Amino acid sequence: MGKGKLQKFAEMETFSNVFQYPFSVIENVPFEMKGHWREQYFHNDNPIVLELGCGKGEYTVELARLYPQVNFIGVDIKGARMHKGAKEALTAGLSNVAFLRTNIEIIDRFFAKDEVQEIWLTFSDPQMKNPRKRLTSTYFMNRYRHFLVDGGLIHLKTDSNFLFTYTTYMVEANRLPLLFRTEDLYHTDGIDEETRKILSIQTFYEAQWIARGLNIRYMKFHLPQQGELVEPDVEIPLDDYRSFHRDKRSSLETSK
Ligand SMILES: C[S@@+](CC[C@H](N)C(=O)[O-])C[C@H]1O[C@@H](n2cnc3c(N)ncnc32)[C@H](O)[C@@H]1O
């Protein structure tokens, strides 16, 4: 590990807004703040919003600035990235921000029933070959149901046609109420001022994809508690610019 990373990790240990629970830790020790984030950390009754796969935490920090009456928690496994958002929130004195370093696979160990109001998925890895790891798969929707309020909101902002198309089918197949959907966010008319302000927050990955001329896609939908969820059974063209994720021996152009 580089010196810079080691320094960031050491600094993170001292940050009061960071909770580090890689799998090896949580396996042995239950997370005692589960169900008590508001009273024990935020010291208020405000709603909680998660950014899953937050990277450097741009959405977590900027939304917290825009909405002081809402609590925001960024979740990622990569500590060196999270360091940036955590430090910025501390420096700015944002008391409505926390970061949780863990694997999203075990996210339901950290939040109790109805503890979370909304989830943001920002430029998530599309996981084209592995639906089980896709953050908008029904596998993850079922996980989210353990702690998201009935009808809680899920936002997906992505460059990936694959992930966006898959999620569209997933939403349709399960009749999840879709509130808004655009395949080209920055060339869509009729978006109100407040929504525009939120959606123009740009993450590290977003800036890179925009520089490469890719469309930014966005949708938001409700996730009700009722009803068994089914995986969509469709073949979707792979994102060709993500060839580094493709098995070299495979000539597949589509995936489920
Ligand atoms: C493509 S990056 C996007 C980061 C950030 N949202 C942005 O837009 O710049 C995906 C992020 O998700 C995180 N991630 C992916 N799968 C994860 C998992 N199972 N648990 C925790 N973090 C995960 C990665 O560490 C990475 O930081």
The ligand as an SDF file (V2000), in Angstrom:
LIG
                    3D

 27 29  0  0  0  0  0  0  0  0999 V2000
  -17.6990    3.1460  -10.2180 C   0  0  0  0  0  0  0  0  0  0  0  0
  -17.4450    3.5940   -8.5660 S   0  0  0  0  0  0  0  0  0  0  0  0
  -18.5330    4.9910   -8.3330 C   0  0  0  0  0  0  0  0  0  0  0  0
  -18.1330    5.8250   -7.1530 C   0  0  0  0  0  0  0  0  0  0  0  0
  -18.9340    7.1140   -6.9490 C   0  0  0  0  0  0  0  0  0  0  0  0
  -20.3270    6.8360   -6.6870 N   0  0  0  0  0  0  0  0  0  0  0  0
  -18.7920    8.0220   -8.1510 C   0  0  0  0  0  0  0  0  0  0  0  0
  -19.7720    8.1640   -8.9060 O   0  0  0  0  0  0  0  0  0  0  0  0
  -17.6980    8.5760   -8.3490 O   0  0  0  0  0  0  0  0  0  0  0  0
  -18.2960    2.3160   -7.6830 C   0  0  0  0  0  0  0  0  0  0  0  0
  -18.0220    2.3460   -6.2090 C   0  0  0  0  0  0  0  0  0  0  0  0
  -18.8130    1.3450   -5.5940 O   0  0  0  0  0  0  0  0  0  0  0  0
  -18.0270    0.6910   -4.6200 C   0  0  0  0  0  0  0  0  0  0  0  0
  -18.5820   -0.6630   -4.4830 N   0  0  0  0  0  0  0  0  0  0  0  0
  -18.8930   -1.5220   -5.4800 C   0  0  0  0  0  0  0  0  0  0  0  0
  -19.3710   -2.6780   -4.9800 N   0  0  0  0  0  0  0  0  0  0  0  0
  -19.3500   -2.5230   -3.6310 C   0  0  0  0  0  0  0  0  0  0  0  0
  -19.7220   -3.3480   -2.5520 C   0  0  0  0  0  0  0  0  0  0  0  0
  -20.2180   -4.5770   -2.7310 N   0  0  0  0  0  0  0  0  0  0  0  0
  -19.5630   -2.8860   -1.3030 N   0  0  0  0  0  0  0  0  0  0  0  0
  -19.0590   -1.6480   -1.0680 C   0  0  0  0  0  0  0  0  0  0  0  0
  -18.6950   -0.8220   -2.0550 N   0  0  0  0  0  0  0  0  0  0  0  0
  -18.8360   -1.2420   -3.3190 C   0  0  0  0  0  0  0  0  0  0  0  0
  -16.6140    0.7080   -5.1490 C   0  0  0  0  0  0  0  0  0  0  0  0
  -15.6570    0.5950   -4.1140 O   0  0  0  0  0  0  0  0  0  0  0  0
  -16.5760    2.0730   -5.8530 C   0  0  0  0  0  0  0  0  0  0  0  0
  -16.0940    3.0940   -4.9990 O   0  0  0  0  0  0  0  0  0  0  0  0
  1  2  1  0
  2  3  1  0
  2 10  1  0
  3  4  1  0
  4  5  1  0
  5  6  1  0
  5  7  1  0
  7  8  2  0
  7  9  1  0
 10 11  1  0
 11 12  1  0
 11 26  1  0
 12 13  1  0
 13 14  1  0
 13 24  1  0
 14 15  1  0
 14 23  1  0
 15 16  2  0
 16 17  1  0
 17 18  1  0
 17 23  2  0
 18 19  1  0
 18 20  2  0
 20 21  1  0
 21 22  2  0
 22 23  1  0
 24 25  1  0
 24 26  1  0
 26 27  1  0
M  CHG  2   2   1   9  -1
M  END
$$$$
